[in-house]
Amino acid sequence: MNHGNVIVRFDGVSFGYDKHKPLLNDASFSVRENAKITIMGQNGAGKSTIFKMITGDLKPDSGTIYLGNSATIAIATQVMKRENLEKTVEEFFASAFDKKTYDLPKRISDVLEVVHLHGPLDKKIQKFSGGQQARLLLAYALIQKPDILLLDEPTNNLDTQGIEHLTEFLIEYPKTCLVISHDASFLNAFTHGVLYLDSFTQKVEQYTGDYYTVLAEIEAQIERERAKNAQLKRSIQDRKDKVNFFAHKGGKMRKLASKLKEQAEEDEESMVGERQEDKTIQPFVIPAQTDFVGPAVVIKSIGVMVKHEPVCKTLISPVEVYKKQRLLIKGPNGIGKSTFLEALAMGTESGAIITRDVRVGYYRQDFSGLDFEKTAYQALEEVSLKKSNQEIYATAAHFLLTAELLRNKVGSLSEGQKGLLCYARFVLQKPGLLIMDEPTNHINFRHLPIIADALDKFEGVLILVSHAPEFVDSVSADQTLDLGAL
């Protein structure tokens, strides 16, 4: 595909929320018209920050950002603004345009088809589930057909058909699109290249090619860096051994020791930092509470949405879930899966009972169960049974959460880091029941097989909602409750 003129250019851009720890340092790259570009990088490396600088919400500390003349920009945000909740669907989409749009109902219908969502135009936004609101936000960006389309994890909350529709839309989209996503197969279907944020150099590396090709190229580069490091480590150790030997000999030997010491120091400066993003979390176990008798959960009835109205459905026979069992909750978008999981976790679902004293671990797809004002350390400490400082730091490190990150507020973490923080909490909490609502959202695809294996081996009870088929298949379900079939 032929690309046009440059529409986005970063020229020597530096930026940091903390002046002492820049996210970008003299970063330069360019994106041409009609290109479909993926933004990759370590969790917290600044991917979403680049989006905010393109939209103008953030200004660089130094350097310049060029956007094509009169280029329009739209971004699919992750959270619905409170002022939109009272709007109807039609009012919400009307706010995307400066002028009255006479064919708006048809445009809304077409774009909702792309994100695989249906609902009346007079329905209020607040009546949609969290997952449906995420789709509305994606549709809000798509309906504008901007010159520069920014998508941040657009496949979250989309089922397989929804992802297929979005992929088709992006392949046919005649303008520029920048995407942040961890969905490798989705990205490979349409991407022309990758902007890789290197968290060690704070630079942006630019690669051309489809996603898998670029991924292989980056992997090869990492392997070369690791090989160089290994060689330098051997050289450094060899020179240090000789320095120790010759330093006490006097005369020319002492001068040689001094020279060898300088060479060792030069080699240490040449060491290449291993990229954190390319580290995969190691296999882990979520210890389970097992000191309870009988089923952890008994479900006799459940509230579902029928024609956009809540209806209580009584099950023909109660669903009982015991230790080492997995219950998969299925159903179309908007039927009430997330609402049910939240009510179950909060103990407000009248038709479901959790056995007394069973500890509950709950993964919310929007991380609203975390207190964003607490530090990451406090978020781990509050669920830890031992309250052991050493155990908390060791568990966090296992999920690539450094001691420095633990001092930061939860709200400042990237979405991927919040997801890993949740899994670290489960390890420390040792729950008897895990309630998982879209547990793959925001998680790097490299980590997913390890997380799936940990959940599959969990000795407690697991209740799962997920639109990721491969992930669901790898977590073997003993029972399935299809809300759409009730």
N, C-alpha and C positions, 0 to 999 in steps of 0.2 A: 504493500500500500504506500502511495506517495504522500508524504507529509508536507505541509506548507511552511510558512514562515514561523520563526520562533514566537510563541505566545506567552511563555513563562520563562524568565531568566533570573536566577540568583547569582549575583556577582560579588564575591568576597563577603558573604553575609555571615555575621556573627550574632549570636543571641544566647541569653541565659536568664532564667528566672532568678538565679543567684549569680552575681558577678564573678564569684570565685569558682563557679562550676558551669562553664558554658556548655550548652547543648550543641550549638553549631559554632565552628571556628573557621572563618574565612572559607565558607562553603560556596562552591560555584557549580551550577548545572543549568541546562536549558531543556525546555520541552517544546516541540513543534506542534503546530496546528494538526488536529485530527489524530494525534498519537494517543494510544492507550497505555498508560504507564503505571506500574506497581511501585509502591513505596515500601521498602523493607528496612528492618533494623531491630536492634535489641529493644525489648520492652523498656519504655522510658527514654529511648534515644532521641525522641523529638519528632516522630512521624506526624502526630496530630498538630504539633506546633507549626510545622511547615504549612499545613492547611490553614491555620489561623493567620499566618503571615500572608498567604495568598489572598485570603478574604479581607485582610486589612485589620483584623481584630488585634493583631500584635504587630509591632514595628521592630525592625532589626536594631540591634545596638550599633552596628556599623555595616557598611556595604549597601548595595542597592538591590531592589526587587523590581523587575520590569514585567508588566503585563501588556499584552497586545492592545492596541488602540480600541477603546470602547468595548473591550471584552467583557461579556456578562459572566457572572460566576454564581453557581448554586452548590450548596453543600448539604449532604444528608447527615444531620446531627443525630446523636444517640439518644437524646432526652427531649421529650415534648415540653415546651415552655408552658408554665402554668396559665398564662393568659390565653392560650389556645384551647384549654380544656372545655370551656363553655361554648366554643364555636361549633357550628354544625360542620359536617364534611364539606359542604359546598362553600361555606364561609371561610373555612381553613384554606382551601385551595384558591379561593378568590384572592386571598391576601398575598399570594405569590406573584400577582400581576399588578402593575401600576394602573392599568386601564381596565375597564369593564370588558370581559371576555364573553362573547355571545355564544360560543360553542363550548362553554365550560363544562356542562354536564357530560358531553361526549368525551372531552379530553380527560375528565376525571375517570370515566368508565374505562377508557383505553389504558390509562396509567395504572389503575388498580388491578387490571388484568395482568400487567407486567409483574407486579409484586404479589400476585395471586391472593387478592383480598377483595371481598365483596361486602357492601353495606349501603343502606339508604343514604341519600344526600342530606336528609334532614336529621340524621343521627348525630348526637353530640360526641365530640372527641373523647370526653371522659368516660363514655359508655363502652369504649373499646378496651380490650385487654392490653397489657404492657407490650406483648409481642405484636399485636395489631397496630398499636401506636408507632412502634418502630417501623413497620411497613408503610404507614402513612407518611412518616418523615422521609423515607426513601422515595416514595411516590411524589412528595412535595418538591424534592430536588429534580426528579426526572421530568415532571410536567413542565418545568420552565425551559427545558431544552437549551441550557446555557452554552456559551462558547467554551467554558471550562467547568466541567462537572467533577466535584470532589465527593468521593464515597468512602466513608470510614466504616469498615467491617459490614458491608451491605448484605452479606448472606446470613448474618445473625438473624434468627427468628424466621428464616425462610425455609419452607420444606423443599423437597427435591424438585417438584414442579415449579415452585417459585424461583428457585435458582436457575432452572432451565430457561424460564421466561426472561429473567434478568440478563442472563448470558446472551441470549438472542438479541435483546434490546441493545446491549453494549457493543456487540459485533456490528450491528447495523448503524449504531450511533455515529453521525457524520462529523462529530466535533471532538474536542480534546477531553480526555477523562483520566483522572488520577485516582488510584484506588489503594486503600490500606486494607489488607485482608490476610488471613492465615489459611484460607481455603485454597490449597495448591491447585486442584483440578479446575476449579472455577477460574482462577487467574490464568492458567495455561491456555484456556479456551480463547482468550482475546488479547492478551497483553503483547505489547511490542517491545517492552524493555523494562528495566528496573532501576530505580534510584535507591542505592543502599546507604543507609546512615551508619557510619562506623563510629560507635560510641567511644572508641579509644582516641581517635584522631579528631573527632567532631567534624569530619569532612563528609561530603556526599560523593560516593562513587557511582558512575553512570555506566550501565550495561545495556547492550542491545540484543534482542532475540526473545523467543518465547520463554515463558517462566521456567520450565524445567531445564532448558538449555542454560539459562542464566544461573539457575540454582546449582547446576553441575559445575559451571565455571567458578562460582564463588566457593564451592566445596573444594575444588582443585587448588584455588588460591590459598584457602585456609590450610590445606594439607601442606602446601609449600612453606607457609609461614611456620607451621608446627615443626616441619623437618629442619628449617633454618634455625629455629629455637633450640631444637635438640642438638644440632651440630655446634651451635654457639655455647650451649651449656657444657658440652664435653670439652670444648676449647678453653672455656673460662676455668673449669676445674683443673685442667691440665696445667694451665699457666699459674694458677694459684698454688698448686702443689710444687711447681718449680720455684716460685717466688719464696715459699717457705723453706725450700732446700738451700737456695743460693744466697738468701738474705744474710745468713750467718757466716758466709765464706770470706767476705772482705774483698777489697780490690775490684778487679774486673767483674767478679761474680756478683758483687753487690750492685754494680751498674746494670748488669743483665737482669737482676731481680727487679730493679726499678723499672726497666723497660718492659719486662713481662707484666708487671703490675698495671702499667699504663695501657698495654694491649688488652688486658683482661677487662679493665674499666671501659675501654672503647667497645668491646664485644657486648658488655652488659647494656650499654646505651643502644646497641643495634638490635637488642631483643625486640621482637614484635609482640604486642599485646594480643592474647588470644581473645577472639570475639565472643562476648557473652551470649549473643543471640544464637550462636551456633552450638552452644552447649545445650544438650538435652538433659532434662532432669533424670536422675538415676532412678531405677525401680524402687518403689517404696511400698510400705504396708500401712494401711489404716487400722490400728488396733481396735477391736470391737468390744463393747460391753456385752457380756454374755450371762450376767447374773440375774436374768429374769426368766420366768417360766411361761410357757404357752406362746401365743402369737404376740408380736410386738404391736400389730395394728389389726383392727377388725373394722371393715367398711360395710355398712348395711344400706346406706343411701348416699346419694351424692347430688349436689346442685349443678345443673348444666344450663346453658343458654339455648333456648329454642325460639327461633325467629326473633332474636335480640331481646328475649325476655327470660328471666331466671325461672327454672322449673326444677323441683326436687324429684329425683328418680329413685325409687326403691329397687334395690337389686333383687333378682329372683332368689339368689342365695348369697349370704354374706361372703365377702372376700377376706380371708385370713392369711396374714403373711408372717411366717416364722423365721427364726434365725437361719442364715445362709440362703435365704430366698430373695429373688428379685421380682418386683412388680413393675411392669411397663404400663404407663398411662398413655393411651393413644386418643386421637380425635382431631377433627378439623380445627383450624384456627378460629378462635373466638368462642369455642364451646365451653371454656371454663377450666382448662387444665391447670393453668397457673393459679387461678383463683382457688381451686380445690387444694392444691399443694400448700398455698399460703395458709388457708384456713386450717388444714391438717396440722401444719407445723406450729401454728399459734394456739391450737386447741379449741378453735371456735367452730369446727365443722361438726354439726350436731349428729350427722349420720356416721361418723367415724370415731373410733376410740383408740387412743394410744395407751398401751399398758403403763400403769403407774411406775414412775421412777426410771423409765427408759430415757436415756439421753438422746437428744435429737440434734443431728447436724443438718443444716438447711443451706443449700446453695441456691441463692436467688439469681436469676439471669441478669438483673440490673444492679446487683451488689448492694441493694438498699438495706440489707440486714447488717451491713458494716457501719460503724460510726465513723464518718469521714473526718471528724475533728480529733479523734484519738490517733496516737502514733501507731505505726504498724506493730511495734513491740507490744503496746498495750492491747491491741486487737488479738494478739496471740496469748498474752498473759491472762486475759480475762476468761479464756476457755481452757487453759492448761490445768490439768488435774494436779500436777506436781508443783507448779509454780517455780520450776527450776530454771534459773537464768541460763545455765549451760545447755539444758535441753531445748529451751526456746531458741537460742541462737543456732544450735546445731540443726534443728528442724528447719528453721528459716533458710539456712545456707543450702540445705538439700533442695529447696525450691528456688534457688538462685536469688534469694532475698538477702542481701548483704547487711552487715551491721550498720552501715551508713544508711541504707534504705529503711531499716527498722526505726531509725530516729525521725523519719519523715512522717507527716500526717497521711492517713490512709487516702484522703481525698487527693493528695498530690501524686499518688502512684498511677501508673498507666493502667488501662483496663486489663491487660495481660497480667500485670503484677498483682492486681486485686484478685484475679482468678487463682493464681498460684498461692496467694495469701490464704484464700479460703481452704485450699487443700492442706496447707500447713496447719491451719486451725483444726481440721478434722483429725489429723495425726495426733495432735496434743489433746484433743477433747475425748478421744476414744468413744465415739457414739455407739449406741445400740441400734439406732435407726438413722439412715441417711436419706434425706429427701432432696433430690437433685432436679432442678428446673433448668434445662438447657445448659448442662455443665461443660459443654465444649465452647460456648460463646467466649470469644476474645482469647482463647488459648492457642498458643503456637501449635501448628499441626505436628511438629516434631514431638511434642509432649503427649499427644492424644493416645497413642498406643500404650504408653506406660501408665497413664491415668486409667484407661479402660481396663488394663490388666489388674491394677490395684482395686478397682471397683468390683471386678469379676471375682476376685479372691477375698473380698470383704466378708468377714465371718458373721456380721450382723445382718440387718434387714436393709434392703435398698429399694426405694421407690423412685422411678425415673421417668422424666419427660424429656424427649430429645427429638430433633428433626434431622439428626445426622445418622443416616442408615448404617454406615460402616461401624460407627461407634456403638450403636444399639446392638448390632449383630455380635460385636466382640464382648458385650456384657450380656451373657446368656440369661434371658428372662424365664422364670419359672411360670409366671402368670402374666396375662395381658388383660387390662381393663380398657375397653374401647368405649369412650363416652359417646361417640357418634352412633353406637349401636344400641344404646339404652332406650 
